[in-house]
């Protein structure tokens, strides 16, 4: 049984992420956003469903498509938009932009534009937690394209060898930029590959947020208890282009049969009916107000001073 409090929290996070990214897609052409954007629209339920099971001290890692994870783990909305605007009040001081979000206090390890590089970094954090004998875990999110990098397999081996408390999550949207999975993988057996390293693995062929929440709840408890890694592949649909603010569902590189597997109704789960219509409207209105205030905050914030340009350069 899922409490109404959790259902409400999941609904709020889904709506926050979706609306924030819709705002981004609308204002991107103005050049106010100072970096490329990789939108999570269509994949939000993965970050929300998993992060709802985490505690404050747990850590999350992600690649450049990280807006959903950042917001689902509690990253501030003001610092989020300010970072996209390149302002000094951003979560990375305006230096990183959309692809380099970070908030260690909230358990958000810095993201990276380089495919696969955050996977071994996440394992390093997991090793730290093991050495310190905490109950905290690391959740490492990445796309299917990252599983074609050597560091992915090296990290699976390392995590298994040293029994690290890490959950590997492959957000498999079937595309690496514009290249379909069928043109990249000789065999669709990612779960089997993970198992060869002695890592317990599971595939979830659904983007339903409640299903993801339920499926990962016990897995996360298991990792916390056993201190052993676990691998999940979750199939999903990226609705917007690889990089940029436009929907590209009708492009020729899209697998139409694959796309039909997914509903584009983010709030289709019947459990959301437990939230009264009046409550939903109040949640949505409050979030829309917060987004507008955060955009205003970003607009009014200053760009970093030229005097600090050499800071953090080593």
N, C-alpha and C positions, 0 to 999 in steps of 0.2 A: 504494500500500500504506500503510495506516494502522498505526502501531506500537501495540503493546499498552499502552504508557505513555500514549499519547493517548486510546485507547479507555477506559482506566481513569479518566483525568482527566475525560473527558466524563461517564462514568457517575457519578462522585463528585459533580460539579456538578449534574447532573440530580436526583440523589437529595437532595442538600442543599437545593436550591430547593423541590422538591416537599414534602419533609417539614417544612421551616421554615414554609411557607405552610399546610400542614395543621394544624400546631400553632397558628398564628395564628387559623385558622378555629374551632378548638376553644376558645380562651381569649378570643376577642373579646367574648363576652357578659358577661364578668366586669368589663368596663370598665377593665381594666388597661392596655389599649392606648388611647392618648389622642388618636387621630386616625382619620378614615375610612381604610379599606384597600381598595386595588384590586389584587386577587390576580392573579398571572400563571399560575395553574394551567391547563395546556393549551397555554400558549405558551412554556414554559421552553426548549424546544429551539432557539428562534431566538437567544436571548441566549447560550446555551451553545455552540451550533455556531459562531457568529461570534466570540465572545470567545476561544475556544480558538485562533484564528488570530492573535490580537493579541499585541504585545509590551508590556512593562510601561509604557513611556512613551507608548503610544497612549492616546487619550482616548475616553471614551464619554459620550454625552448621552442622556437619556430624558425622558419625560413622567412623569405621576404613577403609572403602572403600571410601577414600576421595580425591584421587589424582585429579579426574576430577573437583570437587568442588573447591579445592584449586587453581588450575590453571585457571579455568573459572572466579573466583572472583578476579584474578589479583595477586595471590601469586607469588613471584619471582622464576624464573627457577633455578638460581644459588643456592638459599637457599633451594629449593625443593630437588635437587639432593644431595646437601651437607648433608641434614638431613638424607636422605636414606643411605648415606655413613657413617653416624655417626660422622660427622666432626663438629668442633666448629662453623663453618660459616653457619651451617644449621639453619632453621627457629626456631627450638627449641634447638639450641646449640648442636645438635648431641645427645641429651638425649632421644628423643622420637621415632625417626625413622618413617617409613612409616605410622604407625597407629596413630601417635600423631603430626599432622601438625597444625601449628598455625601462625597467623599473624594478630594481632589485628588492626594494622594500616591500613590493607587492608580489615578489617571487617570479618576476618576469625577466629571464635571462635575455641579454641583447640579441636581436635578430640580425640576419645577414643576407646580403644580396647574392652571395656566392653559394651556389647550389650544393647542399650536403654538408657544408662546413660546420653548421651548428650541431650536427649529430654527435661527433666526438667531443665537442665542448660540453654537451649535456651529460655525456658519460663521465666527464671529469668532475662535474658537479655531483653526480651520483656517487662517485668514489669518495668525494669529500664527506658526504652525508654518512656513508658507511663507516669511514674512519672515525667520525665524530659520534657514531653510534646513536644517531637520531632516528626518529620514526618518519622522517620526511621522505618523500619520493620525488623523482623528476619525471615529468611527462614531456617527451620529445616529439613534436609534430613536424611532419615533412610531407612533401608531395611524392607521387610515384616516380617522377623524374629523378629524385634524389637517390632512389634505390638502385640507380645505374652507376652510382659513384663508388669507387673503391673504398672510401672511408666508411660507407654504410656497412659493408661486410666486415671490415676491420673492427668497427665498433660493436657489432653484434657479437663477434668472437670475444672481444675484451670484456663486454658486459656479462657474458655467460661465464667466462673463465673466472672472473672475480666476483660473481654473484652480486651484481649491482641493483639497487632499488630503482629501476627505471622502466617506464612504460613507453615503448616505441609505438607511435601512431602514424600510419601511412594514410594520408588523405588522398585516396586514389580517384581522381576525376577523369582518368583515362587519357589525359593529354599532357605532353611535355611541350610547352609552348603551343605549337600547332600540329605536333606529330602524334597520331593515334597510337594507342597501346599496341594494337595488332602489328604495327610496322616497327615496333621497338623490341617486343618480347617474343622470343621463339615459342615460349610456353607461359601461360598465365598461371604461375604456381609460386607466387611470392610467399605465401604462408609456408609452403614446403621448404623454401629456401631458408626461412628463419628457423624452422624446426631443426635443420641440419646442424645448427649451432647449439642444440639442446635447449632452445628457448621455447617455452609454451606459447602457442600462437592461436589466433582466432580471426575469422573474417566476418565482418558485418556488412551484408549487402543491402543496407537501408540507410537513408539519411534522416529517419524519424528521430527527433531529439529525445523523446521519452524512451524509445528502444535503446538508443545509445547510452542514455543515463543509466538505465537498468542493467545493461550488459556490462558496463564498465565499473559499476559500483562494487561488485564482488571481486573483480579483477584488481582494482586498486587496493581493496582490503587485503587481498592475497599478497600483493607486492609488499605492502607495509608489514605483513606478518612474516613472510618467507625471506624477504630481502633478495628476491630473485627477479630478473627481468621478465617482461612479457611483451609480446608483439601483437598489435592489432592492425589489420587492414580494413579500412572503412570505405566502401564505394560511395561516391557522391557526384554531384553535377555542378560544375562551375558555370554559372549563367553568363558572366561577363567575359570579355576578352582576356587573354593572358596578362597583358599589361595595358591599362587604359580604362576609360570611363564608359565604354559602350557595350551593349549586349551583342554577342556574336553567335547566338544560337542557330542562325540560319546559314552560317558559313559552311563551305564545302568540306572542310576538314572535320566537321562534327559528325559523330556516329549517331544518326537519328534513332536507331534501334536502342542504343545505349541510353540516350536521353529520355526515351519514353518510359524507362524504368522508374523515373523519379517524378514525384509530384512537385510542382513549383509553388504549392500552397504551404508556406512556412509554418502556419499554425493549424495544420489539418488534424492534429491529434485530438481525439474526443475528450481527453482529460482537461483540455483548456476550457471546456464548457463549464468546469467547476468555478471558473472565474466569471462573475456576473458581467454583463455587458457594460454596466455603469463603471465597474472596476477597471475593465479593459480600457475604456475610453479615458479614464482618469490616468492610468499608467501611460498610455500613448501620448496624451496631452502633456504630462509632466516631462516625459522624455524629449518630446519635440521642443519644449521650452528650454530644457537643459542643453540640447544640441545648438540651438540658436544663441544661447548665452556663451557657449564654448567657442562658437565661431566668432562672436563679437570679441571675446577675450583674446583670441588669436589675432584678429584684425588689429586690436589696439596695442598688442605687445610689441616690444622693440626687436629689431634684428640684433644678432650678437655684435658686440663692438669689434672693430677691426683690431683693436689692441690685443684681443684674445685669440687671434687667428692661429697662433702657434701653440696654443694650449692643447694638451693631449696628443701632441705629435712627438713620437719617440724615434 
